[in-house]
Amino acid sequence: MKNLPKIIDNQRKKLLDSLIEASNNFDEISIATGYWDLEATALLLPYLKNYKKIRLLIGREPLIPRHQLNEVEPDFPDKDIFEDLQKLKIDSNLKPTVRELKLLVDNKILEVKVFKKAFLHAKCYIFGNFESENALGIIGSSNFTKNGLTISRELNAGEDDQRVVQFNPKNETQEHGHLSWFEEVWADDGCIEWTGNFIELVDTSIHGELLFSPYEMYIKTLDFMYGDLLKEDREIEALSDRKLQNFQERSVKQILWRLDKNGVAMLADSVGLGKTITAIGVIRQYTGRRIIVIAPKSLIGQWENEIARERILGVTVVSMQNKNQIDEERKKDRYMPISLFVIDESHNLRSHNSKRFQQISEWLVDNSDANTLLLTATPVNNSIDDLTNQILLGTRGEQDILQVNVRNSEGVIKSRSFFDALFELKKRISQNRAQGNDMAPIYKEARQVIDPILREFVIRNTRQSIEEELAGKGLEIDGKEFHFPKIKVSNETFNSGDYQSIAISSVIESIEKTSVEKIQETTDILVHPLRQLVELKNEAIDTSDKSIIYRLYQYILSLSFIPYRTAMYDHKVYGKTLEEIKNTKFTKETKKNLGWQLSMYGLLRIVLLKRFESSSYALLASVKKYQRRLKTFEDILIQENLLLNLSDIDDILDEYEAEDGENLDLTDDEIIEKAKKLGTKISKDSHNITAIKEDINSENKILTAIVELTEQFKSKDKKLEVFLGKVVEIAKNDPKKKILIFSFFADTVRYLKENILDGSENIFTDENTEFVSGKERVNAMQSAERFAPVAKDARERVAEKDELTYLFSTDVLAEGQNLQDCGLLINYDLHWNPVRMIQRNGRINRLGSPHPEIEVINIVPNKELDQFLGLVTKLEDKISLINATIGSDSSVLGEQINPIHYKGIYDTDTNTATAEYLRLEKESDVFTDDQFISDLKHFREQATPEQRNALEKIPVSKWGVVDQSTILQSPEVLVFSQSEFSNNQKQFTFYRNNKSANALDVLLTGEALQILRSNDQERKKDNISLDKKLHLEYVSKNGPQITRFERSAVGLTNSQQTVLDQAMSAGWSAADRQRLEALLTTRNVFHGRIARKLSRQMREVIKEGKLSERNEILEKIKKMLPEEKAQVKVVSVSPIFGFSRDNN
């Protein structure tokens, strides 16, 4: 080379030009650099094609970006070059460079080494070797990078005197020549062979020719989406008195991660896995701060004992049923804010209409900076609303905290808040069920919507997942090894059909001669069922061999429950069919109220049927209570022309269902006084008063007949006989065997108490037997300790002689109780919800049970079972039709009226019943890990270090191909991206497109992952022919519009417009009126409910001209005015990976 510059600074002479000029005269080059990039290689490599040897030595410069360390990092230069390759945009010109590098390595021309012994700051470019005629060297500051060769201001010295370059010192005092210096470093034991790693890194980059396997791309996609959810690298403070199990410690870390991110988390471990202990582990991390535990009254003592055992200060335990205690505790908020709420058995707060929910939600809103941990084994009892309302508790009503993709009514996938998405899903499920459509597709899609919500908020361990993790080993508890007990389910049947029919004095012929199936259809028209039966022109059924039970079905289904559906007597709707009502214009509130009352009518029919199945005593108790209510209703109608409003959901379910949740404990006078305040003044012009009075008379006749028929069961109760016979049989074999007996109804427990003590061959006595229900909670807790002193840690308080052998209970003991001293449970009445069945079983089927097998026995009617379940099913379907046709507040009714039917569990074959139970336990749990999370967990548990490392090297913007087994379901192009919203929330989204990049839309996450799911671990050459860069840029540009955040359309109602008008007339400023409109259309669910309530009140006081009350309402509203908040929008979409259907 002629005239090699002595100084090469990229200003007067570019280093690249000097290297190109020199390259023509040599066939060997040795390069040392502190940094390398592919772009520089692409510039120089075309001039080195015919070289016989190329040596690349990469050293580590002590640069600030990787911190000022004293030694080379273990991941150098992999991490640095990986990140640099990733920063380069896809460029088709770089791919040939990678191809040429691979060829040079294959031909053993290119060698790459990394100097890791120490930092290496040197840069040199040496042409030739010791034997070549000429040699040339350039040393200085330029790294082998595009900038180092072309534009950075550098200082390099060129040397073309081969004597200097080739000088090989003979001793240590002589100076190095260029080549001798390089050879010494190249041969140093700190210089590591890196050619293979180098080529793999380059070839698997976005510029290379090697695709990662479909399995690797699938797992890396999962890691992007769910990796944070499985993080376990957090240090936590240990408990002082016990050791958390591995799965509990893992849950504590995952809960803390979600609390830090969203402020709310739900621990939904299945029954018997120690949620309380895990929650204590979380509470321990908040030591020194104010913590509130809100729990059912029945669990207060248990929580206080657990916290005292751990010696944690600053924790207050309050009963979710004790309104006064909560109010007193709230007064302390002004002096010391709350850091953490723990809400135990949070499913008890699943109904947003309950006063309990409203009080606690207001408390949480007042402490907006506090985190909230929800605990429940049964987050969804029957309705999606159960989950929605519990999560909203933690988010303080903020629904936009999480966006999910959902298919709207037009079939287009849009991003919506989790609240709107679940609302839309619930509506579609109700409509499909009412129309008799195949539910499989909608349930499959429901899972696609629900799964992202579960992953974001919920931590769930199941018995099955823990057993798989243990792989046959036991768990150590207090120094002992325990295994989960096996379960056995059996059924004892009784022939209820053997009851003979009797004559009664209050026979109603139209009822007796109409089949149950026909009577069920009387919900379709808004008149009393008896009026419809009289008009029916059907062939009379044979009444000669009807059992008492069948006749009771007829009479129960003929009731109208007049005080609970007074809206139907309004002249505007009386006598109309459901279809006619659907097509009649009403206000939204009127239609909602009407639909609600009609649904409640169906619910009350179901409740009476269920009470009758439980015991005749339970049915009689409800019928007699209804007779009293009906008499009061009639008296007030006659005396005051007032229609009582007895439609309060809490009151109704407390009175008739008597579920052992919390009873309101209202007296008759209190309920009537409450109903009068909400009552409606009527006249003959507004309502059909004549029909009301006639229907009350008909209702009383039906009730009298029901009482007469039911009284016949007093003399001989076949169900009780079978139950007692079974218990006696068990006691003879093992007199000390503990038995836990559950009934859904407190009246049935009371009936059993009155009929079995001191009988039954002296099996049950006052000393060994106790009966408890919700109204006796203190006694219930004491009885639980006497029944299971070991499990309840009450051995010191309960002497052996005071132990109970038999405990009868409502569901007051069905949640949160450790009763595993017992190994046998009997369900006296049918299950109406698998969740309750599993909860009950969880009292004895728990971690730490001393029983290798626990047994569950159901008392089941034989002949009438099919018919009875069929009746209930049809009534529920009818309620669904009402909800879909007219509309009602199904968030109130949903949790009561959608039981899952599981008749197989009542099979007389024990093996069949047990298998069915285990199947239902698994299938009814929508919170188990989905297959995608399980796949990621499995990889993390089983992967080798090499496989983990390979996954780390998959770069953003890398393309892959789908598994050929899913090619038929795959779109031509699939792009996995991350969307960022204006509220700083992020969401992963899959876009699909055709090869031409002109048909972009969104694919549901579950559908996309199912396409990508693969076990194919073969890496193949990249032959993808489509324009990768175009597709990624197209998603970045058009993704925000396609994924735009779609919110439910919100307009002002008449009541809300009234509020806005009144604010203007009251002189509110324009700014305040703007904030008021934002409040009236707020995205905060809690604030919206309060605002709507105040709006309705405003409309009423304006009608009545009460100016002072108007001003009071305006003041309340003004205190709620929100700060200005921008609408949530998609800010950007960043592609992560691309996938092609075809590799050609």
LOMI-746510 format. One record per residue (C-alpha): residue in one letter; x, y, z. Coordinates in pm, whole numbers, plus 50000, padded with zeros to 5 digits. Example, Ala and Ser with C-alpha at 12.3 -4.5 7.8 and 13.67 -1.06 7.14 Angstrom:
2
A512304955050780
S513674989450714
// end
This chain:
1144
M500005000050000
K501325033949912
N501355062850150
L499565048050453
P498695078550664
K500555081350988
I497505096751155
I494005083451076
D491275102951254
N488135097651040
Q488185134550964
R490905138850701
K491185101850643
K488645075450730
L489925043450881
L487565022950662
D489125037250348
S492605029250477
L491614993450557
I490034988550215
E493075002350040
A495364979750242
S493244948350200
N494094943649834
N497754935749916
F497194908850182
D495334876250254
E495484876550633
I494284901250897
S494374901851276
I492014925651457
A491884934651826
T488984955851942
G487234966352256
Y483914964952074
W482504949651757
D479394954751551
L477874938551246
E477634970551044
A481404975351045
T481824939250936
A479384944850650
L481464974550533
L484824956550536
L484024919850474
P483454922750096
Y487154931550068
L488304901450272
K486474873950078
N489624857749945
Y491554858950270
K493104827450410
K492944837950774
I490944863350970
R491464865951344
L489154886751563
L490124893351925
I487464910052136
G488464925552465
R486524943752735
E486894980952777
P486224993753131
L483285015453026
I480785033153251
P477585018053100
R478384984153254
H479545001653573
Q483145006653674
L484024971253771
N487444956853849
E487074926053631
V485394914953313
E481744904753355
P480984867353312
D478444874753038
F480894895552830
P480704899352536
D477514879052484
K475234904252650
D476824934552489
I476864921052135
F473364906552180
E472004940552280
D473884957952000
L472554933951737
Q469064939451875
K469344977151841
L469994974251470
K466854976551264
I466094948151029
D468194954250718
S468214930050426
N471804941150347
L473094926150671
K471864890850606
P474504883750336
T477154894950583
V475994868950834
R475944842950559
E479544851750462
L480704850250824
K479264815350858
L481024804550539
L484344818050664
V483944798750989
D482944766850806
N486094770150594
K488154776050910
I489244810250789
L487574831051061
E488554826151424
V487154846151713
K488534848052065
V487514867752373
F490074880952623
K488554876252969
K491644876353187
A491454913753235
F490224944753061
L491664949852712
H491724985552591
A493784979852275
K492594983751915
C494644972551619
Y494264961551257
I497294941351135
F497684928650779
G500084899850706
N502044876150929
F505654869251026
E506354851350696
S504654875350456
E506714898150234
N504994928550371
A503044937150683
L501014967350783
G499604977851118
I497185004051243
I496865009551617
G494905035651807
S491445043051940
S489055029551673
N486924999751771
F485774976151496
T482404993751472
K480745013951201
N481315046151389
G484875036251480
L485685030651114
T483875060350966
I482625089951167
S483855090451527
R486755114251590
E489555089751655
L493345089051677
N495025059751503
A498635055551393
G499465037651070
E502695018151025
D503705003350686
D507294994750775
Q507154956750790
R510264956251005
V508344973551281
V505154954251229
Q506864920151206
F509474926251474
N509584897051717
P511434905852040
K514084881352160
N513874890752526
E511584909352766
T513514941752740
Q512854945352370
E509704962352252
H506904943852079
G506194946451715
H502564947751610
L502294910651531
S504244898751834
W501964918352065
F498894903151903
E500354867751910
E501134870452280
V497614880852371
W496054855752130
A498024827352296
D497314839052652
D495354814152866
G492914842252940
C491994843752573
I488984821152521
E487964804452195
W484614820252102
T484054813451734
G481064790251783
N479354813452030
F480004842951804
I478434826851498
E475444813851695
L474834848451840
V475024864951500
D473114837851313
T470204837251562
S469964875251568
I467294893051368
H469874896351090
G470834859651080
E469644829250892
L468874805851182
L465384804551332
F464824795251691
S462634764451726
P458834768751750
Y459064756552111
E461714782252203
M459714810452046
Y456534798952223
I458214797252565
K459944830852513
T456564846252427
L455114831952747
D458094845152941
F457444880352811
M453774877852906
Y453844859153235
G457434858053354
D456894885053614
L453924866253758
L456214837253848
K459014857754001
E460464842754317
D463694862254354
R462414884654631
E463764882954985
I461014881455248
E460994882255626
A460354847555770
L457604839356019
S458714836956378
D456724806656496
R456504783856192
K457924777455850
L455984784555535
Q455664755755290
N457474761354961
F454254768654773
Q453164792955047
E456464811855037
R456194813254659
S452664827054691
V453774853954938
K456334866654684
Q453854866054399
I451244884054610
L453724911254702
W454604915954334
R450934920954244
L450334944154538
D453284965554429
K452014966454070
N448234969654107
G447544975654475
V445304945054485
A445854907454479
M443644877454541
L444894845554706
A442484818854586
D444104786554706
S441674757654710
V440274746755045
G442594731155297
L445904746555182
G446374772255459
K445444805855303
T445504821855648
I449134812055706
T450124825155363
A448314857655437
I450164860055769
G453344857055564
V452254887655363
I451234906655677
R454684899955824
Q456194920855540
Y454094950655655
T455244949256018
G455224983256184
R452434996955970
R448674997656026
I446974966255896
I443254958255895
V441954922655865
I438264921055772
A436844886355829
P433514868755889
K432504870056252
S433004832556283
L436714836056202
I437634865756421
G438984844456706
Q441014822956469
W442634853456312
E443424869056648
N445064836856764
E447184833856448
I448384870056469
A449154866656841
R451104834656771
E453314853956528
R453564883756765
I452754909056492
L451874943856615
G449664969256440
V447034944556317
T443334949956391
V440784922856314
V437224934456249
S434054915656162
M432654923055818
Q429194920055976
N429834944956258
K428874978656111
N429504997656435
Q432984982956482
I433924992556126
D432615028056176
E434665031656495
E437805018656329
R437315042656037
K437535072156276
K441205063556334
D442045068355966
R442585105756009
Y445405098956258
M447035068556102
P446495057155746
I446075020455663
S448835002955466
L447184969355405
F443654955555404
V443254917855423
I439704906655344
D439124870455438
E436424849855267
S436004879255029
H433364860454827
N430944871555100
L431304906354946
R430464895254594
S427154914354577
H427724951554525
N424124958854630
S424624946454986
K425084972255259
R428124953255380
F429824957155041
Q428994994055024
Q430335001555371
I433594983155320
S434094997154970
E433695032555107
W436335024655371
L438745012755104
V438095043654891
D438955065455191
N442335047655209
S443295049454844
D447005043354911
A446455010955101
N447004977354933
T444274951054944
L444694913354974
L441564892754909
L441354857255043
T438874831554916
A438844795554801
T435734802654594
P436134835454402
V433304825854166
N430334809554333
N427924811154041
S428364843453851
I431144862953682
D429954892153894
D431434874654198
L434914879554058
T434254914453918
N432974928954243
Q435774914654455
I438454928754226
L436664962254216
L436884962854595
G440644962154572
T440834987454287
R438425010954466
G436105009154170
E438775018053911
Q437954996053614
D440665008853378
I443474994153587
L443554965153342
Q442654963552974
V441824930952801
N440954922252445
V437394910852392
R435234903552089
N432334928052076
S428804921951949
E429954928151590
G432654901651625
V435454927451627
I438154924351892
K438764956252089
S440624965852404
R438294972552696
S438494976153069
F438234943253255
F434904955053401
D433384962953060
A434804930952915
L433244909453186
F429954928153161
E429814922052786
L430724885652838
K428084880553105
K425434895652880
R426344873052591
I426334842052813
S422864850852944
Q421514856952595
N422954824852457
R421604804352745
A418144819652716
Q418074813052341
G419094776952389
N422304780952188
D425324758252213
M427254772552509
A430604756152431
P431904783852199
I430944812152434
Y432424794152734
K435644788752539
E435764825552456
A434914834252816
R438084817052922
Q440034838752679
V438674869952851
I438874857853209
D442374842853196
P444254876153160
I442294889853455
L443114859753668
R446804861553581
E446974898353670
F445274896254009
V444964860254127
I447384835554284
R445944800654296
N447354767854429
T445304736154415
R445624703354590
Q446294686854254
S449094711154164
I450774706954504
E450574669054483
E452164670154138
E454904692654271
L455584669654567
A455744638954337
G454634614854610
K456434631654899
G454604645455200
L454594680055353
E456284686155687
I454024703155940
D455214708656298
G457894682256250
K455574655656106
E455064644755748
F451534646455614
H449904635755290
F446594647455147
P443824622955237
K441974603754970
I438244609954934
K435324585954910
V431814597454817
S428734575654877
N424984581554876
E422174569455099
T418804570354924
F415244571255054
N412034564954862
S410224597954898
G407634586154647
D406214561654898
Y404254588955072
Q400604582854993
S398294610054880
I395704622955128
A392574643655117
I392874680155217
S390144705055294
S391454732955072
V391674715554735
I392034738354431
E390844718354130
S392564738853863
I395884732154032
E395274695454103
K394304688653740
T397224706953578
S400614690753534
V403674705253698
E405164711453353
K402194733253254
I402204752353581
Q405864761053528
E404954780553216
T402874805853409
T405814829953436
D405284840553075
I402274862953146
L401994889953412
V398924877053594
H398574853653891
P399334817053794
L395924805953923
R394114828953677
Q396084812953396
L395314777453512
V391584784453522
E391704795853159
L393754766253036
K391774742152813
N394034712452869
E393204676352928
A393124670153300
I395844647653434
D395134615553625
T395084625553991
S394484591254138
D398084580654200
K399784613854265
S402084614154566
I401994641654825
I405314653854691
Y404004658354339
R400994677354470
L403264699754675
Y405204707754360
Q401934717854194
Y400894741154475
I404324756854534
L404694764954164
S401214780854164
L402194807554416
S402594842954284
F404524859454572
I402464890854532
P404314914254774
Y407544907854587
R406354915754235
T403924944254280
A405124960653958
M403064936553750
Y399794952153874
D400604985153705
H398004989853428
K400814995553178
V402054959653211
Y399284939153373
G398364908953162
K401194913652913
T403564886452797
L407324888752824
E407584895252452
E405034923452471
I406934939352758
K410154936852563
N408604957152281
T407004983052511
K408825015652577
F409685020652943
T412355040253120
K415495020553178
E414865020953553
T411255008553517
K412214979853289
K415084970353514
N412854970153822
L410204949453645
G412734924153526
W414214922553873
Q410854914754033
L410044887953777
S413414871853833
M412894873254208
Y409574855554158
G411384826753989
L414014826554261
L411434824054539
R409784794154372
I413174777254361
V413884785654724
L410684769154843
L411414737954639
K414884736354789
R413584741355140
F411084713455088
E413844690054970
S415784698455286
S412944691655529
S409194696555557
Y409924717455866
A411994742055662
L409214745555406
L406574751055673
A408664777855842
S408904797755518
V405244793055424
K404054805055763
K406344835155746
Y405004843255403
Q401434840855535
R402294867455793
R403884889755533
L400914886055301
K398484895155581
T400454926955660
F400664935355291
E396874931855258
D396124952455570
I398284981755460
L396864980455108
I393314982755240
Q394045008655510
E396475031655326
N396245023654954
L399965016554981
L401824988854802
L404554977155039
N407974972954877
L409304940055011
S411744935854727
D414954942054917
I417254913454819
D418884910755161
D415544909055338
I414084883255100
L416994859355110
D417274863155485
E413624855255536
Y413084826855292
E416354811655196
A417874816255542
E421234808855391
D423834807755659
G425544838355545
E424734867055775
N421124871255878
L419844906655907
D418034898956233
L415274923856153
T412014920356342
D408704918456157
D407954954456255
E411344966456129
I410914949555794
I407424964055751
E408554998755853
K411394996855603
A409024984655330
K406545012655398
K409215039055343
L409905024355001
G406225017454927
T404115031654644
K400845050554680
I398365036554430
S394895042654295
K392495024754062
D393825046853784
S397395034953826
H397014998753936
N394594969653911
I393624970154278
T390754945754227
A393124919654086
I395524924754377
K392814918054635
E391464887754451
D394964873754406
I395714877854777
N392654856254848
S393854829954596
E397354830854742
N396024824055091
K394094793654966
I397224779554803
L399254785255118
T396614767455327
A396774737355096
I400584736755116
V400444737155496
E397944708555501
L400014687155269
T403254694455448
E401864686255791
Q401514650055677
F405284645255691
K405344649956067
S404214614756142
K406794596755930
D409954612455789
K411614586755561
K414654608955503
L415274611855876
E414864574155913
V417554567055654
F419904592555810
L419514578556160
G419914542956038
K423234551755872
V424594569656179
V423604540756406
E425384516556172
I428564537556183
A428404541756562
K428104504356619
N431334498656427
D433154528156586
P431384546156875
K434004573856886
K433984581756513
K433334618756469
I430664629256216
L430114664356080
I426564669555945
F425734699255720
S422384713655617
F421924744955411
F418974756755622
A418964766655989
D415334755056014
T416394719755916
V419144719556180
R416554730656433
Y414204702956316
L416924676656357
K417704688956705
E414074685456806
N413734650456665
I416914630556735
L418254638557081
D417914610457334
G416534587157067
S418194566756797
E419354539657035
N420904567157253
I423504575756987
F422944613457017
T423074629757361
D423374665057497
E426954656757593
N428254643557260
T426114663357012
E425754700256928
F423664719956678
V424814753956547
S423714780056295
G424524815556197
K422574831956475
E424594812856735
R428094821356614
V429774822456953
N428324788457033
A429364776756685
M433004785456750
Q432984769157092
S431344738356946
A433944737056667
E436724736356929
R434984708657123
F434514689156801
A438064693456667
P440304704056958
V443514692556787
A442894709756454
K441614741156632
D444694741556860
A442334740157159
R443564708457328
E444464727657644
R440954742457664
V438954711057583
A439174680157802
E438624646657631
K435404640957824
D434004673557682
E434714664957320
L431834662857074
T431304632556854
Y428544647456639
L428244683056515
F425224695356313
S425764728456137
T424594751555867
D427224766455639
V428334788955924
L431134763255962
A431574756855589
E434374781855538
G437654789255707
Q437324762455976
N439884735456055
L437854704956156
Q440124677056034
D439944657856362
C436864644356184
G437044621555881
L433354617555792
L430934643755660
I427224639255588
N425254663255368
Y421654661455487
D420244680055186
L421164683154818
H424014704954699
W422974734654486
N426424746354405
P429624726054369
V431464754754535
R429544748954859
M430064711754833
I433814716354795
Q433904742155076
R432184718255314
N434504690055216
G437424713155282
R436624714555653
I437884678855694
N439854673055372
R442754695155473
L446484696255481
G447494679955810
S444524656355832
P445334624956039
H442954604455821
P444364586655514
E440844587155369
I437894609655438
E434324600655348
V431404621955228
I427874607755246
N424894624355076
I421274617855175
V419444616654843
P415794611854735
N415464582254501
K412394583654279
E411884621454274
L415504631854214
D415304634553834
Q412004652753842
F413084676354118
L416344686353951
G414444690853625
L411994714753791
V414754736253931
T416604736453598
K413554748453407
L412874775753659
E416454787953633
D416264787853254
K413114808453277
I414884834353493
S417704835953238
L415104842352968
I413594870753170
N417024886153220
A417784883552849
T414354895852738
I413524923652980
G416774928553164
S417364929253537
D420144934853781
S421544900353727
S424554909653935
V422194905754230
L420444874454113
G423254857453928
E424944844154238
Q421704827954351
I420274812554039
N422964796253832
P423984763954006
I426004738553811
H424134705753782
Y426074675153870
K423654646553911
G426404620353872
I427634627454222
Y424424611754354
D425024578554180
T424384548554404
D427724533754299
T430404547354532
N433194545954273
T431084565154022
A430074591454279
T433684595954396
A435014599154041
E432284624453961
Y433174644754269
L436854646054175
R435954655853819
L433684683853938
E436224696154188
K438654700753900
E436244713553633
S434344737853854
D437614755153939
V438074781453668
F441064794553861
T443434765653807
D446564774053611
D445804775453241
Q447894754453007
F450084783952905
I451164792553262
S451684755453324
D453894752853015
L456064781653136
K456294767153487
H457284733453346
F460054749153138
R461434768053436
E461414736753650
Q462884712953389
A465134734353166
T468894729653168
P471194759853209
E471944757652836
Q468244758852750
R467684788552980
N470634806452827
A469354799852476
L466014815452569
E467774846752693
K469374850852350
I466124853852156
P466094890452050
V463164914052015
S461964916451652
K463054880551587
W460824860851354
G459754824951386
V457494800051214
V454484783051369
D454454746051445
Q453394727851132
S450734709151331
T448834742051384
I449394756151038
L445734752350936
Q444594774651227
S447334800351179
P447004833250993
E449674840550734
V451374865150966
L451164868951344
V452894897451531
F453254896551910
S453364932052047
Q453104953052358
S450594981652371
E451175010552608
F448215031152732
S448055067152844
N447505056053206
N450895037953193
Q449255003953178
K450654978952931
Q449024950652746
F450324923152523
T448474920252193
F448604896451900
Y447964910851553
R447274889751249
N447784899550887
N448184885950538
K451514884650356
S450784917350177
A450364935450512
N446964950750428
A444524931250649
L445634938851005
D443384930151299
V443624916051651
L443604879751756
L442504869452107
T445484860552323
G444314825252397
E443704817952031
A447134831251934
L448954811852204
Q447144780252106
I448524784851753
L452054790851885
R451964762452139
S454514736452034
N456924709152141
D458954711651819
Q462534719351930
E464234718351590
R465954750151472
K465664755651098
K467124778750838
D465204810950789
N463544809450448
I460734833650534
S460134853550217
L457824880950340
D459004916250415
K459624913950791
K460504950350837
L457334961450658
H455114940050881
L456664952151205
E456514988551099
Y452904984050986
V451924971451333
S453755000351502
K451995025551282
N448475011051268
G448294991151590
P447225020351812
Q444165026951595
I443184990451566
T443694983651937
R442145016152050
F440625014752395
E436895010052350
R434715020952639
S431045014652684
A428985042852541
V427915066052820
G425265092552787
L423475113153048
T420195098853174
N417255121553243
S418105121153615
Q421755130153546
Q420755158353313
T418515171253589
V421515172853823
L423545191553563
D420705216453510
Q420305221853884
A424035227753927
M423835254853662
S420825271253827
A422675269854161
G425465290554009
W428175264253973
S431185275253774
A431805261653425
A434825242453556
D432785226053830
R430005217553587
Q432585201153361
R433865180853655
L430275172353744
E429655158453397
A432855138053435
L431515124353763
L428145115653613
T429875096053335
T432815084453548
R434735052553476
N435015046053850
V432315020353920
F431865029454287
H431655066854225
G429285060453937
R426885040554154
I426805067754420
A426355094754155
R423455076253994
K421785071754330
L422095108854408
S420835117154059
R417655097154115
Q417165114354450
M417625148154283
R414935140754026
E412495130954301
V413085161954516
I412745184554209
K409385168554133
E408295175754489
G409765211054488
K412035205554790
L414685232254733
S416525226555063
E416955189554991
R418135198354640
N420915219554787
E421925191555027
I422275167354736
L424305192454536
E426655196654832
K427145159054858
I427875157454486
K430305186554502
K432425168054758
M432725139354512
L433825159554211
P436895143054058
E440045159453934
E440195162353558
K441225128953410
A442175121853052
Q440505093852863
V442585062352836
K444175058652493
V446675035752324
V449905055752307
S452145031552122
V452474995951998
S455914979652004
P456334947051811
I458204919751999
F458164889251771
G456864880851427
F455594846651320
S455104834050970
R452824805350877
D455184794850600
N458944791550596
N459364798950228
// end
